[in-house]
Structure formats: structure tokens, C-alpha cells
Amino acid sequence: MTKETKIIVGVLAGAALGATIALALSSDSSNDVKDKLSDWFSDLLDTSKEKLSDLAGKAGGVADKVKDKISEIKA
């Protein structure tokens, strides 16, 4: 991910978080809106955990391949 892309993603995430917090804290927001936001954040967290787990698995596989190649070179 390029530096510009990271900045754009950060700004959009910050805006979304700010809007969510404003809705959650506003006095006229109903429990329905709060429940939907809670569900959305829960789903987002679960998806993030799954993606990080997949990424960790792939990184482990790459690390094993690198170790094998280094062992072949040393032999």
C-alpha cells in the first residue's frame, strides 16, 4: 500500500468513526441505530481478525520457505 493510499484510508476511517460516535452520542438517536452500529463494528472486528489470521498464516508459510532456501544454500 502506498503512502497516499494509507493516508486516504486513514482519513476515511477517521471520518466514519467520527460520524459513528456522533450518532451514538446524539440525544435523539434511537437504540435501533446504536444496535445497528454495534453490529456493524462487531462484524468489522470479526472480519479484521479473520484477515489478520489469514495474513499471519501466509507470512508463516513464506518464512518456512525462506528458511528452507537458506538451508539449501548453506548445504
C-alpha positions as CSV (number, residue, x, y, z in Angstrom):
1,M,0.0,0.0,0.0
2,T,1.4,3.4,-1.0
3,K,1.8,6.2,1.4
4,E,-1.0,8.2,-0.3
5,T,-3.4,5.2,-0.1
6,K,-2.7,4.8,3.6
7,I,-3.4,8.5,4.2
8,I,-6.7,8.3,2.3
9,V,-7.8,5.1,4.1
10,G,-6.9,6.7,7.5
11,V,-8.9,9.9,6.7
12,L,-11.9,7.9,5.6
13,A,-11.8,5.6,8.6
14,G,-11.5,8.6,10.9
15,A,-14.5,10.3,9.2
16,A,-16.5,7.1,9.5
17,L,-15.6,6.7,13.2
18,G,-16.3,10.3,13.9
19,A,-19.8,10.1,12.3
20,T,-20.5,6.9,14.2
21,I,-19.5,8.4,17.5
22,A,-21.6,11.5,16.8
23,L,-24.7,9.3,16.0
24,A,-24.1,7.2,19.1
25,L,-23.8,10.2,21.4
26,S,-26.6,12.3,19.9
27,S,-29.5,12.7,22.2
28,D,-32.1,11.9,19.6
29,S,-30.6,8.7,18.3
30,S,-32.6,5.6,19.0
31,N,-31.5,2.3,20.4
32,D,-32.1,0.8,16.9
33,V,-29.3,3.0,15.4
34,K,-27.0,2.1,18.3
35,D,-27.7,-1.6,17.8
36,K,-27.0,-1.4,14.1
37,L,-23.8,0.4,14.7
38,S,-22.7,-2.1,17.3
39,D,-23.5,-5.0,15.0
40,W,-21.6,-3.3,12.2
41,F,-18.5,-2.7,14.3
42,S,-18.7,-6.3,15.6
43,D,-18.8,-7.6,12.1
44,L,-15.9,-5.3,11.1
45,L,-13.9,-6.6,14.0
46,D,-14.6,-10.2,13.2
47,T,-13.7,-9.7,9.5
48,S,-10.4,-7.9,10.5
49,K,-9.5,-10.8,12.8
50,E,-10.1,-13.3,10.0
51,K,-8.0,-11.3,7.6
52,L,-5.2,-10.9,10.1
53,S,-5.2,-14.6,10.8
54,D,-5.0,-15.4,7.1
55,L,-2.2,-13.0,6.7
56,A,-0.3,-14.5,9.6
57,G,-0.7,-17.9,8.1
58,K,0.6,-16.8,4.8
59,A,3.5,-15.0,6.5
60,G,4.4,-18.2,8.3
61,G,4.4,-20.1,5.1
62,V,6.7,-17.6,3.4
63,A,9.0,-17.7,6.4
64,D,9.2,-21.5,6.2
65,K,10.1,-21.3,2.5
66,V,12.8,-18.7,3.2
67,K,14.2,-21.0,6.0
68,D,14.2,-23.9,3.6
69,K,16.0,-21.9,0.9
70,I,18.6,-20.7,3.3
71,S,19.2,-24.2,4.5
72,E,19.7,-25.4,0.9
73,I,22.2,-22.5,0.2
74,K,24.2,-23.4,3.4
75,A,24.3,-27.1,2.5
